[in-house]
Every structure is written in structure tokens, then in C-alpha cells.
């Protein structure tokens, strides 16, 4: 089995990852949730939303220091502790100007993530049919996640997120001790629940 490192995964940046990462930048605060439940008018389909798993989602395996290199599986949290997991969904806005801004902000965020203390694992996914991206990040603690959220690179991108990502982006996070709750599918379920609660 081939195991990618966190840096190798980050180097495989794509438009879809930028969308999801920047979606995270717009909403990953302690009171997480989605910014809007509306599907953008130019979206390929009504199913292209954070609360619906894309049938063609292409997801990389989890990678990072919390992943066992021999098995490729996330290691359980230390005894008596839990993981903080964040999930994001986003569709990038179209146009050259938006893409130029993506490159600017994404480069800074990518560098921050590559050396971010407390980031244990990261999974990236993209859907060609929706043009969307998803992230799943595993943090050692809520404080580690908030430290990233409050970093200069993240704060700058949060200020620009509405220019970069369609308004149906979604972000959520949760605490868990169960490895089977650290999945893209669980992130989709939790985003769907937060969207339903917001109605």
C-alpha cells in the first residue's frame, strides 16, 4: 500500500481542493456551520451541496502524522482523549480573477497547513460532476483547530471567501473517540444535519 505524506498530499493542489480549503477558511470557527443552504444558480445539479455525497467523489486517503504508515489507517486517539474533526465543502467561483485570488490565498494556507501543529491527518476529495471539493481534517484538540483558524493566512482567506467560493459552502466540526466517525461520509451527514437545523 502506498501512503502519501501530508506534504505530498498538499502538493497535489487542485481547483477542487482550493474550493474546499477556502470554504473551510470562511466558516471554521467554534460555532461552525454552513454559511448558506442555497444551491448556486449555475450549479450543475441540486444534488451539488455539502449535505449530499457526490456519486463521483474522488478522495485521497487520509495522510499525515496521525496515520499509521504500515496500514494507512488513522491511529486511535491517546487514552482518555478525543479527536477534533472538521469537514468542509465548496465550489469555486468561476472566472480568471477568482482563480488568481485562489492561487494567492491557497498558497499561504497550503504553507500553513504543511507545518500546522496539531494537524494529525488530512483527506482531500473532488467531484468532477459538481466541480466541488471536500476536506476532512483531524486535529489533536479544538485548540489546535482554532490556532489554525486564527492564523494570519487563514484570517486573510476568511476575509476573501465570499469572492472565491459559491455561497453554498459548508463547514462543520465535531469531537470523537471513534475512528469510524472520521470519514467523509460522517462529514456529509453532519453538514446535512446542520443544514436541516438551519431551515
C-alpha positions in Angstrom: 0.0 0.0 0.0 1.3 3.5 -0.9 1.0 6.0 1.9 1.3 9.7 1.0 2.7 12.2 3.5 0.8 15.3 4.4 3.2 17.4 2.3 2.8 15.2 -0.7 -1.0 15.4 -0.4 -0.8 19.2 -0.1 1.4 19.5 -3.1 -1.3 17.8 -5.2 -3.3 21.0 -5.0 -6.3 21.4 -7.4 -9.1 23.7 -8.1 -11.4 21.4 -6.1 -9.2 21.3 -3.1 -8.8 25.0 -3.1 -12.6 25.4 -3.1 -13.0 23.1 -0.1 -10.0 24.6 1.8 -11.2 28.1 1.2 -14.7 27.1 2.2 -13.1 26.0 5.5 -11.5 29.4 5.7 -14.8 31.1 5.6 -16.6 29.2 8.3 -14.4 27.1 10.6 -15.0 28.9 13.8 -16.0 27.5 17.2 -19.7 27.9 16.3 -19.2 26.2 12.9 -22.0 25.6 10.4 -22.8 26.5 6.9 -23.0 30.0 5.5 -25.9 29.3 3.3 -28.1 26.4 2.3 -29.0 27.7 -1.1 -27.6 26.0 -4.2 -25.9 28.5 -6.5 -28.0 29.1 -9.7 -25.1 27.9 -12.0 -24.6 24.7 -10.0 -24.6 21.6 -12.2 -27.3 20.0 -10.1 -29.4 20.4 -7.0 -27.5 17.5 -5.5 -24.3 19.5 -5.5 -24.4 20.5 -1.9 -22.5 19.8 1.2 -25.2 17.6 2.6 -25.2 15.2 -0.3 -22.3 12.8 -1.1 -21.3 13.2 -4.7 -21.5 9.8 -6.6 -18.2 10.6 -8.4 -16.3 11.9 -5.3 -12.6 11.1 -5.8 -11.0 11.1 -2.4 -7.3 10.7 -1.4 -6.6 8.5 1.6 -6.0 10.2 5.0 -2.4 11.3 5.3 -0.3 12.9 8.0 1.5 12.2 11.2 -1.6 10.6 12.8 -1.8 7.9 10.1 -0.1 4.6 10.6 2.4 4.3 7.8 2.2 0.5 7.8 -1.6 0.3 7.5 -2.6 3.7 6.1 -5.2 3.9 8.9 -5.8 6.7 11.4 -4.3 5.8 14.7 -6.7 5.9 17.7 -6.6 9.0 19.9 -4.5 8.6 23.1 -6.2 7.1 26.0 -8.7 9.5 27.6 -8.7 12.0 24.7 -10.6 12.6 21.5 -10.0 14.0 18.1 -11.5 17.2 16.7 -12.6 16.6 13.1 -13.5 19.3 10.6 -15.2 18.7 7.3 -15.6 21.3 4.5 -17.4 21.5 1.2 -17.2 24.2 -1.5 -17.5 25.0 -5.2 -15.1 27.6 -6.5 -16.5 30.7 -8.3 -15.7 30.8 -12.0 -13.5 33.3 -13.7 -9.9 34.2 -14.1 -9.9 36.9 -11.4 -11.3 34.4 -8.8 -8.8 31.8 -9.8 -5.9 34.3 -9.4 -7.1 35.1 -5.9 -7.4 31.3 -5.2 -3.7 30.9 -6.1 -2.7 33.7 -3.8 -4.7 32.6 -0.7 -4.3 28.9 -1.3 -0.5 29.1 -1.4 -0.5 30.8 2.0 -3.0 28.3 3.5 -1.1 25.4 2.0 2.1 26.5 3.6 0.4 27.0 7.0 -1.2 23.5 6.9 2.0 21.8 5.9 3.6 22.9 9.2 0.5 23.4 11.4 1.0 21.9 14.9 -1.9 19.7 15.9 -3.0 18.7 12.4 -2.8 14.9 12.5 -4.4 13.9 9.2 -5.9 15.4 6.1 -8.1 14.0 3.4 -8.9 15.8 0.1 -11.7 14.9 -2.3 -13.1 16.3 -5.5 -16.2 15.8 -7.6 -15.8 16.4 -11.4 -19.6 16.4 -11.9 -20.2 19.1 -9.3 -16.9 20.9 -9.6 -16.7 20.7 -5.8 -14.1 19.9 -3.3 -14.1 18.4 0.2 -11.7 18.3 3.1 -11.6 16.2 6.2 -9.1 17.3 8.8 -8.2 15.6 12.1 -6.9 17.8 14.9 -5.3 16.8 18.2 -7.7 19.2 20.0 -10.2 22.0 19.5 -7.4 24.5 20.5 -5.2 23.2 17.7 -8.0 23.7 15.1 -8.7 27.2 16.4 -5.0 28.0 16.3 -5.1 27.3 12.6 -8.4 29.2 12.2 -6.8 32.3 13.8 -3.5 32.1 11.8 -2.8 35.1 9.6 -3.1 33.0 6.4 -6.5 31.7 7.4 -7.8 35.0 8.6 -6.9 36.7 5.3 -8.6 33.9 3.3 -11.7 34.2 5.6 -12.0 37.8 4.6 -12.0 36.9 0.9 -14.0 33.6 1.0 -17.2 35.2 -0.5 -15.2 36.3 -3.5 -13.7 32.8 -4.0 -16.4 30.2 -3.2 -20.0 29.9 -4.2 -22.4 30.7 -1.3 -23.4 27.1 -0.6 -20.1 26.3 1.0 -20.4 24.3 4.2 -18.2 23.7 7.3 -18.7 21.6 10.4 -16.6 20.1 13.1 -17.1 17.5 15.9 -15.3 15.7 18.7 -15.0 11.9 18.6 -13.1 9.0 20.1 -14.4 6.6 17.4 -12.2 6.1 14.3 -15.3 5.1 12.3 -16.6 8.7 12.8 -13.6 10.1 11.0 -14.9 9.8 7.4 -16.1 12.0 4.6 -19.4 10.3 4.9 -19.7 11.3 8.5 -18.8 14.9 7.5 -21.6 14.8 4.8 -24.1 13.5 7.4 -23.2 16.3 9.9 -23.3 19.0 7.3 -26.8 17.7 6.2 -27.9 17.8 9.8 -26.7 21.4 10.3 -28.4 22.5 7.1 -31.7 20.9 8.2 -31.4 22.6 11.6 -30.8 25.9 10.0 -34.1 25.7 8.0 
